[in-house]
């Protein structure tokens, strides 16, 4: 039984941390995509 808890703690925490970080990175990538699209539209209007 102790081995099961040891495996859960060894695998569970890194897995939860990885999922949390991936969700945060995904949100940042979405924000960057919107910002780059907006920048492209602004440049087209100003110089195009």
PDB file of N, H, CA, C and O in Angstrom:
ATOM      1  N   UNK A   1       0.821  -1.199   0.000  1.00  0.00           N
ATOM      2  CA  UNK A   1       0.000   0.000   0.000  1.00  0.00           C
ATOM      3  C   UNK A   1       0.860   1.255   0.000  1.00  0.00           C
ATOM      4  O   UNK A   1       0.527   2.249  -0.645  1.00  0.00           O
ATOM      5  N   UNK A   2       1.962   1.199   0.725  1.00  0.00           N
ATOM      6  H   UNK A   2       2.233   0.392   1.249  1.00  0.00           H
ATOM      7  CA  UNK A   2       2.862   2.354   0.788  1.00  0.00           C
ATOM      8  C   UNK A   2       3.494   2.619  -0.578  1.00  0.00           C
ATOM      9  O   UNK A   2       3.740   3.769  -0.944  1.00  0.00           O
ATOM     10  N   UNK A   3       3.756   1.544  -1.330  1.00  0.00           N
ATOM     11  H   UNK A   3       3.556   0.610  -1.033  1.00  0.00           H
ATOM     12  CA  UNK A   3       4.322   1.711  -2.669  1.00  0.00           C
ATOM     13  C   UNK A   3       3.371   2.464  -3.591  1.00  0.00           C
ATOM     14  O   UNK A   3       3.803   3.259  -4.425  1.00  0.00           O
ATOM     15  N   UNK A   4       2.084   2.211  -3.437  1.00  0.00           N
ATOM     16  H   UNK A   4       1.733   1.565  -2.759  1.00  0.00           H
ATOM     17  CA  UNK A   4       1.092   2.895  -4.271  1.00  0.00           C
ATOM     18  C   UNK A   4       1.124   4.385  -3.992  1.00  0.00           C
ATOM     19  O   UNK A   4       1.131   5.191  -4.922  1.00  0.00           O
ATOM     20  N   UNK A   5       1.143   4.764  -2.710  1.00  0.00           N
ATOM     21  H   UNK A   5       1.137   4.109  -1.954  1.00  0.00           H
ATOM     22  CA  UNK A   5       1.175   6.192  -2.363  1.00  0.00           C
ATOM     23  C   UNK A   5       2.465   6.845  -2.827  1.00  0.00           C
ATOM     24  O   UNK A   5       2.466   8.007  -3.234  1.00  0.00           O
ATOM     25  N   UNK A   6       3.555   6.108  -2.767  1.00  0.00           N
ATOM     26  H   UNK A   6       3.554   5.164  -2.436  1.00  0.00           H
ATOM     27  CA  UNK A   6       4.841   6.636  -3.235  1.00  0.00           C
ATOM     28  C   UNK A   6       4.795   6.882  -4.741  1.00  0.00           C
ATOM     29  O   UNK A   6       5.287   7.908  -5.212  1.00  0.00           O
ATOM     30  N   UNK A   7       4.213   5.957  -5.498  1.00  0.00           N
ATOM     31  H   UNK A   7       3.814   5.124  -5.115  1.00  0.00           H
ATOM     32  CA  UNK A   7       4.095   6.127  -6.944  1.00  0.00           C
ATOM     33  C   UNK A   7       3.162   7.288  -7.296  1.00  0.00           C
ATOM     34  O   UNK A   7       3.439   8.046  -8.224  1.00  0.00           O
ATOM     35  N   UNK A   8       2.060   7.427  -6.559  1.00  0.00           N
ATOM     36  H   UNK A   8       1.834   6.811  -5.804  1.00  0.00           H
ATOM     37  CA  UNK A   8       1.139   8.531  -6.806  1.00  0.00           C
ATOM     38  C   UNK A   8       1.832   9.858  -6.545  1.00  0.00           C
ATOM     39  O   UNK A   8       1.659  10.804  -7.313  1.00  0.00           O
ATOM     40  N   UNK A   9       2.605   9.943  -5.486  1.00  0.00           N
ATOM     41  H   UNK A   9       2.746   9.174  -4.862  1.00  0.00           H
ATOM     42  CA  UNK A   9       3.291  11.198  -5.188  1.00  0.00           C
ATOM     43  C   UNK A   9       4.410  11.465  -6.185  1.00  0.00           C
ATOM     44  O   UNK A   9       4.676  12.620  -6.516  1.00  0.00           O
ATOM     45  N   UNK A  10       5.061  10.429  -6.664  1.00  0.00           N
ATOM     46  H   UNK A  10       4.845   9.491  -6.395  1.00  0.00           H
ATOM     47  CA  UNK A  10       6.147  10.603  -7.640  1.00  0.00           C
ATOM     48  C   UNK A  10       5.630  10.966  -9.024  1.00  0.00           C
ATOM     49  O   UNK A  10       6.295  11.694  -9.761  1.00  0.00           O
ATOM     50  N   UNK A  11       4.469  10.475  -9.381  1.00  0.00           N
ATOM     51  H   UNK A  11       3.929   9.884  -8.782  1.00  0.00           H
ATOM     52  CA  UNK A  11       3.920  10.716 -10.717  1.00  0.00           C
ATOM     53  C   UNK A  11       2.843  11.799 -10.691  1.00  0.00           C
ATOM     54  O   UNK A  11       2.768  12.612 -11.613  1.00  0.00           O
ATOM     55  N   UNK A  12       2.027  11.823  -9.670  1.00  0.00           N
ATOM     56  H   UNK A  12       2.089  11.164  -8.921  1.00  0.00           H
ATOM     57  CA  UNK A  12       0.887  12.732  -9.618  1.00  0.00           C
ATOM     58  C   UNK A  12       1.274  14.197  -9.581  1.00  0.00           C
ATOM     59  O   UNK A  12       0.716  15.000 -10.329  1.00  0.00           O
ATOM     60  N   UNK A  13       2.217  14.561  -8.730  1.00  0.00           N
ATOM     61  H   UNK A  13       2.671  13.909  -8.122  1.00  0.00           H
ATOM     62  CA  UNK A  13       2.603  15.966  -8.632  1.00  0.00           C
ATOM     63  C   UNK A  13       3.219  16.482  -9.922  1.00  0.00           C
ATOM     64  O   UNK A  13       2.794  17.531 -10.407  1.00  0.00           O
ATOM     65  N   UNK A  14       4.204  15.795 -10.504  1.00  0.00           N
ATOM     66  H   UNK A  14       4.549  14.944 -10.110  1.00  0.00           H
ATOM     67  CA  UNK A  14       4.748  16.295 -11.772  1.00  0.00           C
ATOM     68  C   UNK A  14       3.705  16.364 -12.879  1.00  0.00           C
ATOM     69  O   UNK A  14       3.750  17.268 -13.713  1.00  0.00           O
ATOM     70  N   UNK A  15       2.765  15.418 -12.897  1.00  0.00           N
ATOM     71  H   UNK A  15       2.728  14.684 -12.219  1.00  0.00           H
ATOM     72  CA  UNK A  15       1.727  15.430 -13.917  1.00  0.00           C
ATOM     73  C   UNK A  15       0.806  16.641 -13.719  1.00  0.00           C
ATOM     74  O   UNK A  15       0.466  17.327 -14.683  1.00  0.00           O
ATOM     75  N   UNK A  16       0.410  16.897 -12.486  1.00  0.00           N
ATOM     76  H   UNK A  16       0.687  16.340 -11.703  1.00  0.00           H
ATOM     77  CA  UNK A  16      -0.455  18.046 -12.206  1.00  0.00           C
ATOM     78  C   UNK A  16       0.265  19.351 -12.546  1.00  0.00           C
ATOM     79  O   UNK A  16      -0.340  20.267 -13.103  1.00  0.00           O
ATOM     80  N   UNK A  17       1.520  19.435 -12.222  1.00  0.00           N
ATOM     81  H   UNK A  17       2.011  18.690 -11.769  1.00  0.00           H
ATOM     82  CA  UNK A  17       2.309  20.631 -12.530  1.00  0.00           C
ATOM     83  C   UNK A  17       2.436  20.824 -14.039  1.00  0.00           C
ATOM     84  O   UNK A  17       2.304  21.946 -14.528  1.00  0.00           O
ATOM     85  N   UNK A  18       2.685  19.765 -14.768  1.00  0.00           N
ATOM     86  H   UNK A  18       2.791  18.854 -14.371  1.00  0.00           H
ATOM     87  CA  UNK A  18       2.810  19.857 -16.224  1.00  0.00           C
ATOM     88  C   UNK A  18       1.497  20.305 -16.858  1.00  0.00           C
ATOM     89  O   UNK A  18       1.506  21.133 -17.768  1.00  0.00           O
ATOM     90  N   UNK A  19       0.381  19.776 -16.396  1.00  0.00           N
ATOM     91  H   UNK A  19       0.373  19.104 -15.656  1.00  0.00           H
ATOM     92  CA  UNK A  19      -0.921  20.179 -16.937  1.00  0.00           C
ATOM     93  C   UNK A  19      -1.180  21.641 -16.644  1.00  0.00           C
ATOM     94  O   UNK A  19      -1.640  22.376 -17.518  1.00  0.00           O
ATOM     95  N   UNK A  20      -0.890  22.073 -15.429  1.00  0.00           N
ATOM     96  H   UNK A  20      -0.516  21.476 -14.720  1.00  0.00           H
ATOM     97  CA  UNK A  20      -1.089  23.475 -15.059  1.00  0.00           C
ATOM     98  C   UNK A  20      -0.249  24.395 -15.948  1.00  0.00           C
ATOM     99  O   UNK A  20      -0.751  25.401 -16.448  1.00  0.00           O
ATOM    100  N   UNK A  21       1.012  24.055 -16.142  1.00  0.00           N
ATOM    101  H   UNK A  21       1.419  23.237 -15.736  1.00  0.00           H
ATOM    102  CA  UNK A  21       1.889  24.888 -16.964  1.00  0.00           C
ATOM    103  C   UNK A  21       1.460  24.892 -18.427  1.00  0.00           C
ATOM    104  O   UNK A  21       1.537  25.930 -19.085  1.00  0.00           O
ATOM    105  N   UNK A  22       1.014  23.760 -18.943  1.00  0.00           N
ATOM    106  H   UNK A  22       0.952  22.918 -18.409  1.00  0.00           H
ATOM    107  CA  UNK A  22       0.550  23.707 -20.333  1.00  0.00           C
ATOM    108  C   UNK A  22      -0.685  24.571 -20.545  1.00  0.00           C
ATOM    109  O   UNK A  22      -0.817  25.215 -21.585  1.00  0.00           O
ATOM    110  N   UNK A  23      -1.582  24.594 -19.579  1.00  0.00           N
ATOM    111  H   UNK A  23      -1.475  24.071 -18.734  1.00  0.00           H
ATOM    112  CA  UNK A  23      -2.781  25.426 -19.691  1.00  0.00           C
ATOM    113  C   UNK A  23      -2.382  26.895 -19.685  1.00  0.00           C
ATOM    114  O   UNK A  23      -2.926  27.686 -20.456  1.00  0.00           O
ATOM    115  N   UNK A  24      -1.442  27.268 -18.826  1.00  0.00           N
ATOM    116  H   UNK A  24      -1.001  26.625 -18.199  1.00  0.00           H
ATOM    117  CA  UNK A  24      -0.993  28.664 -18.778  1.00  0.00           C
ATOM    118  C   UNK A  24      -0.298  29.060 -20.075  1.00  0.00           C
ATOM    119  O   UNK A  24      -0.529  30.152 -20.594  1.00  0.00           O
ATOM    120  N   UNK A  25       0.545  28.188 -20.598  1.00  0.00           N
ATOM    121  H   UNK A  25       0.733  27.301 -20.176  1.00  0.00           H
ATOM    122  CA  UNK A  25       1.253  28.487 -21.842  1.00  0.00           C
ATOM    123  C   UNK A  25       0.261  28.606 -22.998  1.00  0.00           C
ATOM    124  O   UNK A  25       0.419  29.463 -23.868  1.00  0.00           O
ATOM    125  N   UNK A  26      -0.752  27.757 -23.008  1.00  0.00           N
ATOM    126  H   UNK A  26      -0.880  27.061 -22.301  1.00  0.00           H
ATOM    127  CA  UNK A  26      -1.753  27.814 -24.080  1.00  0.00           C
ATOM    128  C   UNK A  26      -2.466  29.164 -24.080  1.00  0.00           C
ATOM    129  O   UNK A  26      -2.697  29.743 -25.141  1.00  0.00           O
ATOM    130  N   UNK A  27      -2.812  29.660 -22.910  1.00  0.00           N
ATOM    131  H   UNK A  27      -2.624  29.189 -22.047  1.00  0.00           H
ATOM    132  CA  UNK A  27      -3.474  30.967 -22.802  1.00  0.00           C
ATOM    133  C   UNK A  27      -2.553  32.064 -23.315  1.00  0.00           C
ATOM    134  O   UNK A  27      -2.999  32.952 -24.040  1.00  0.00           O
ATOM    135  N   UNK A  28      -1.285  32.018 -22.954  1.00  0.00           N
ATOM    136  H   UNK A  28      -0.922  31.296 -22.364  1.00  0.00           H
ATOM    137  CA  UNK A  28      -0.327  33.025 -23.410  1.00  0.00           C
ATOM    138  C   UNK A  28      -0.163  32.965 -24.935  1.00  0.00           C
ATOM    139  O   UNK A  28      -0.062  34.004 -25.587  1.00  0.00           O
ATOM    140  N   UNK A  29      -0.137  31.766 -25.498  1.00  0.00           N
ATOM    141  H   UNK A  29      -0.220  30.922 -24.968  1.00  0.00           H
ATOM    142  CA  UNK A  29      -0.012  31.623 -26.946  1.00  0.00           C
ATOM    143  C   UNK A  29      -1.238  32.187 -27.662  1.00  0.00           C
ATOM    144  O   UNK A  29      -1.112  32.804 -28.720  1.00  0.00           O
ATOM    145  N   UNK A  30      -2.403  31.982 -27.096  1.00  0.00           N
ATOM    146  H   UNK A  30      -2.506  31.481 -26.237  1.00  0.00           H
ATOM    147  CA  UNK A  30      -3.622  32.557 -27.684  1.00  0.00           C
ATOM    148  C   UNK A  30      -3.556  34.075 -27.665  1.00  0.00           C
ATOM    149  O   UNK A  30      -3.911  34.729 -28.645  1.00  0.00           O
ATOM    150  N   UNK A  31      -3.101  34.638 -26.546  1.00  0.00           N
ATOM    151  H   UNK A  31      -2.813  34.107 -25.749  1.00  0.00           H
ATOM    152  CA  UNK A  31      -2.965  36.095 -26.450  1.00  0.00           C
ATOM    153  C   UNK A  31      -1.950  36.627 -27.456  1.00  0.00           C
ATOM    154  O   UNK A  31      -2.174  37.668 -28.073  1.00  0.00           O
ATOM    155  N   UNK A  32      -0.841  35.923 -27.622  1.00  0.00           N
ATOM    156  H   UNK A  32      -0.659  35.077 -27.121  1.00  0.00           H
ATOM    157  CA  UNK A  32       0.172  36.341 -28.593  1.00  0.00           C
ATOM    158  C   UNK A  32      -0.349  36.261 -30.025  1.00  0.00           C
ATOM    159  O   UNK A  32      -0.043  37.128 -30.844  1.00  0.00           O
ATOM    160  N   UNK A  33      -1.120  35.244 -30.328  1.00  0.00           N
ATOM    161  H   UNK A  33      -1.368  34.540 -29.663  1.00  0.00           H
ATOM    162  CA  UNK A  33      -1.703  35.112 -31.664  1.00  0.00           C
ATOM    163  C   UNK A  33      -2.609  36.295 -31.982  1.00  0.00           C
ATOM    164  O   UNK A  33      -2.560  36.849 -33.080  1.00  0.00           O
ATOM    165  N   UNK A  34      -3.433  36.676 -31.018  1.00  0.00           N
ATOM    166  H   UNK A  34      -3.473  36.227 -30.125  1.00  0.00           H
ATOM    167  CA  UNK A  34      -4.320  37.826 -31.206  1.00  0.00           C
ATOM    168  C   UNK A  34      -3.503  39.101 -31.382  1.00  0.00           C
ATOM    169  O   UNK A  34      -3.817  39.925 -32.241  1.00  0.00           O
ATOM    170  N   UNK A  35      -2.458  39.268 -30.574  1.00  0.00           N
ATOM    171  H   UNK A  35      -2.203  38.599 -29.876  1.00  0.00           H
ATOM    172  CA  UNK A  35      -1.636  40.475 -30.661  1.00  0.00           C
ATOM    173  C   UNK A  35      -0.921  40.561 -32.002  1.00  0.00           C
ATOM    174  O   UNK A  35      -0.833  41.645 -32.578  1.00  0.00           O
ATOM    175  N   UNK A  36      -0.413  39.454 -32.509  1.00  0.00           N
ATOM    176  H   UNK A  36      -0.485  38.573 -32.041  1.00  0.00           H
ATOM    177  CA  UNK A  36       0.280  39.452 -33.794  1.00  0.00           C
ATOM    178  C   UNK A  36      -0.701  39.748 -34.929  1.00  0.00           C
ATOM    179  O   UNK A  36      -0.366  40.472 -35.867  1.00  0.00           O
ATOM    180  N   UNK A  37      -1.899  39.196 -34.848  1.00  0.00           N
ATOM    181  H   UNK A  37      -2.171  38.608 -34.086  1.00  0.00           H
ATOM    182  CA  UNK A  37      -2.910  39.479 -35.873  1.00  0.00           C
ATOM    183  C   UNK A  37      -3.283  40.953 -35.869  1.00  0.00           C
ATOM    184  O   UNK A  37      -3.411  41.572 -36.925  1.00  0.00           O
ATOM    185  N   UNK A  38      -3.455  41.508 -34.681  1.00  0.00           N
ATOM    186  H   UNK A  38      -3.351  41.005 -33.823  1.00  0.00           H
ATOM    187  CA  UNK A  38      -3.786  42.925 -34.560  1.00  0.00           C
ATOM    188  C   UNK A  38      -2.659  43.790 -35.103  1.00  0.00           C
ATOM    189  O   UNK A  38      -2.911  44.784 -35.784  1.00  0.00           O
ATOM    190  N   UNK A  39      -1.439  43.426 -34.810  1.00  0.00           N
ATOM    191  H   UNK A  39      -1.234  42.619 -34.257  1.00  0.00           H
ATOM    192  CA  UNK A  39      -0.280  44.170 -35.315  1.00  0.00           C
ATOM    193  C   UNK A  39      -0.239  44.133 -36.836  1.00  0.00           C
ATOM    194  O   UNK A  39       0.026  45.151 -37.475  1.00  0.00           O
ATOM    195  N   UNK A  40      -0.501  42.966 -37.418  1.00  0.00           N
ATOM    196  H   UNK A  40      -0.717  42.139 -36.898  1.00  0.00           H
ATOM    197  CA  UNK A  40      -0.519  42.847 -38.872  1.00  0.00           C
ATOM    198  C   UNK A  40      -1.577  43.731 -39.506  1.00  0.00           C
ATOM    199  O   UNK A  40      -1.327  44.377 -40.523  1.00  0.00           O
ATOM    200  N   UNK A  41      -2.763  43.758 -38.903  1.00  0.00           N
ATOM    201  H   UNK A  41      -2.966  43.233 -38.077  1.00  0.00           H
ATOM    202  CA  UNK A  41      -3.829  44.604 -39.434  1.00  0.00           C
ATOM    203  C   UNK A  41      -3.468  46.084 -39.317  1.00  0.00           C
ATOM    204  O   UNK A  41      -3.726  46.863 -40.235  1.00  0.00           O
ATOM    205  N   UNK A  42      -2.884  46.461 -38.210  1.00  0.00           N
ATOM    206  H   UNK A  42      -2.675  45.828 -37.465  1.00  0.00           H
ATOM    207  CA  UNK A  42      -2.475  47.862 -38.015  1.00  0.00           C
ATOM    208  C   UNK A  42      -1.405  48.278 -39.019  1.00  0.00           C
ATOM    209  O   UNK A  42      -1.461  49.375 -39.574  1.00  0.00           O
ATOM    210  N   UNK A  43      -0.439  47.406 -39.249  1.00  0.00           N
ATOM    211  H   UNK A  43      -0.393  46.515 -38.799  1.00  0.00           H
ATOM    212  CA  UNK A  43       0.625  47.719 -40.208  1.00  0.00           C
ATOM    213  C   UNK A  43       0.065  47.835 -41.625  1.00  0.00           C
ATOM    214  O   UNK A  43       0.491  48.699 -42.392  1.00  0.00           O
ATOM    215  N   UNK A  44      -0.886  46.970 -41.972  1.00  0.00           N
ATOM    216  H   UNK A  44      -1.232  46.269 -41.349  1.00  0.00           H
ATOM    217  CA  UNK A  44      -1.499  47.035 -43.284  1.00  0.00           C
ATOM    218  C   UNK A  44      -2.245  48.360 -43.488  1.00  0.00           C
ATOM    219  O   UNK A  44      -2.168  48.968 -44.555  1.00  0.00           O
ATOM    220  N   UNK A  45      -2.963  48.791 -42.456  1.00  0.00           N
ATOM    221  H   UNK A  45      -3.026  48.297 -41.590  1.00  0.00           H
ATOM    222  CA  UNK A  45      -3.700  50.054 -42.557  1.00  0.00           C
ATOM    223  C   UNK A  45      -2.757  51.256 -42.641  1.00  0.00           C
ATOM    224  O   UNK A  45      -3.010  52.189 -43.403  1.00  0.00           O
ATOM    225  N   UNK A  46      -1.688  51.237 -41.873  1.00  0.00           N
ATOM    226  H   UNK A  46      -1.482  50.479 -41.254  1.00  0.00           H
ATOM    227  CA  UNK A  46      -0.774  52.372 -41.805  1.00  0.00           C
ATOM    228  C   UNK A  46       0.135  52.468 -43.036  1.00  0.00           C
ATOM    229  O   UNK A  46       0.370  53.559 -43.555  1.00  0.00           O
ATOM    230  N   UNK A  47       0.644  51.324 -43.498  1.00  0.00           N
ATOM    231  H   UNK A  47       0.454  50.437 -43.076  1.00  0.00           H
ATOM    232  CA  UNK A  47       1.649  51.335 -44.556  1.00  0.00           C
ATOM    233  C   UNK A  47       1.171  50.672 -45.841  1.00  0.00           C
ATOM    234  O   UNK A  47       1.874  50.719 -46.850  1.00  0.00           O
ATOM    235  N   UNK A  48       0.014  50.067 -45.828  1.00  0.00           N
ATOM    236  H   UNK A  48      -0.557  50.029 -45.008  1.00  0.00           H
ATOM    237  CA  UNK A  48      -0.402  49.314 -46.989  1.00  0.00           C
ATOM    238  C   UNK A  48      -1.422  49.990 -47.750  1.00  0.00           C
ATOM    239  O   UNK A  48      -1.879  49.472 -48.769  1.00  0.00           O
TER     240      UNK A  48
END
